[in-house]
Amino acid sequence: MKGSPPVSGKYRSVWLFAMFDLPVTTVEKRRRYARFRKLLLKNGFCKLQFSVYARYYASEESSEPARSIIRAGLPPEGQVRLLMVTDGQFGKQQVFQGAKSANAEKAPKQFMLF
């Protein structure tokens, strides 16, 4: 928007979440689940919780190839949700393990190559 201040780094960079519920009631459905999970891992996602994976991106635009790969690799059954939050929002999360607090994941150190 014209005249708007530039967006700072922690609000320009994003975390893309892939959250899914896939059936595992047959051998073939378990294979599809495993294939989808491996697709996420192969594309740099890390497991946050069961069926919740996330990856850091420097910008929303840089996450588009991963979103396309995920859409192309969707299993025929079940539900997959992609959610994007800014790094600033992600940093405000609270993580609990039992009754204790735990540290949230940090954005990875990345190099920009031109």
C-alpha positions in Angstrom: 0.0 0.0 0.0 1.4 3.4 -0.9 2.7 5.3 2.0 2.6 2.3 4.4 5.7 1.7 6.5 7.8 -1.3 5.5 6.9 -4.6 7.2 9.6 -5.6 9.7 11.4 -9.0 9.4 9.5 -10.9 12.1 6.2 -9.9 10.5 7.3 -10.6 7.0 8.7 -14.0 7.7 6.1 -16.8 8.2 5.7 -20.2 9.6 3.6 -22.6 7.4 1.7 -25.2 9.4 0.5 -28.5 7.8 -2.1 -30.1 10.0 -3.8 -33.3 9.0 -6.2 -36.1 9.9 -5.7 -39.0 7.6 -7.3 -42.4 7.9 -5.1 -45.3 8.9 -7.7 -48.1 9.0 -6.1 -50.3 6.2 -2.6 -51.1 5.1 -3.0 -48.9 2.0 -4.3 -45.9 4.0 -1.3 -46.2 6.4 1.0 -46.1 3.4 -0.7 -43.0 2.1 -0.3 -41.4 5.6 3.4 -42.3 5.7 3.9 -41.0 2.1 2.3 -37.7 3.0 4.3 -37.4 6.2 7.5 -38.1 4.3 6.6 -35.5 1.7 6.5 -32.9 4.5 9.8 -34.0 6.0 11.5 -34.1 2.6 10.4 -30.5 2.1 11.9 -29.2 5.3 8.9 -29.4 7.7 9.5 -30.4 11.3 7.1 -32.3 13.5 5.6 -30.1 16.3 3.0 -32.5 17.5 1.2 -35.6 16.1 0.0 -34.6 12.6 1.1 -31.0 13.0 4.2 -30.0 11.0 5.7 -26.6 10.4 8.4 -24.9 8.4 9.8 -21.4 8.5 9.9 -19.2 5.4 11.5 -15.8 4.9 8.3 -14.5 3.3 4.8 -15.7 2.3 5.8 -15.7 -1.3 8.7 -18.1 -0.7 6.3 -20.6 0.8 4.2 -21.0 -2.5 6.3 -23.8 -4.0 5.8 -25.9 -0.8 2.1 -25.2 -0.8 1.9 -26.4 -4.4 3.9 -29.6 -3.6 1.6 -30.3 -0.7 -1.5 -29.7 -2.8 -0.1 -32.1 -5.4 0.7 -34.8 -2.8 -2.7 -34.8 -1.0 -4.0 -38.2 -0.2 -7.5 -39.0 -1.6 -9.1 -39.2 1.9 -8.8 -37.3 5.1 -8.3 -33.6 5.8 -5.3 -31.4 5.4 -5.1 -27.8 6.6 -2.4 -25.3 5.8 -2.1 -22.3 8.1 0.4 -19.5 7.8 1.3 -17.2 10.8 4.0 -14.5 11.0 7.2 -15.2 12.8 6.1 -12.5 15.3 2.9 -14.4 16.0 4.6 -17.7 16.2 7.1 -16.3 18.8 4.2 -15.4 21.1 3.0 -19.0 21.5 3.1 -20.7 24.8 4.2 -24.4 24.9 3.4 -26.6 27.8 4.7 -30.2 28.4 2.6 -31.5 31.2 2.4 -28.8 33.9 5.8 -27.3 32.9 6.5 -24.6 30.3 8.8 -25.5 27.4 10.7 -23.3 24.9 9.1 -22.7 21.5 11.0 -23.5 18.3 13.3 -20.8 17.0 13.4 -19.6 13.4 16.4 -21.3 11.7 19.5 -19.3 10.7 19.3 -19.0 7.0 21.6 -17.7 4.3 20.4 -15.7 1.4 22.0 -16.7 -1.9 21.6 -14.5 -5.0 
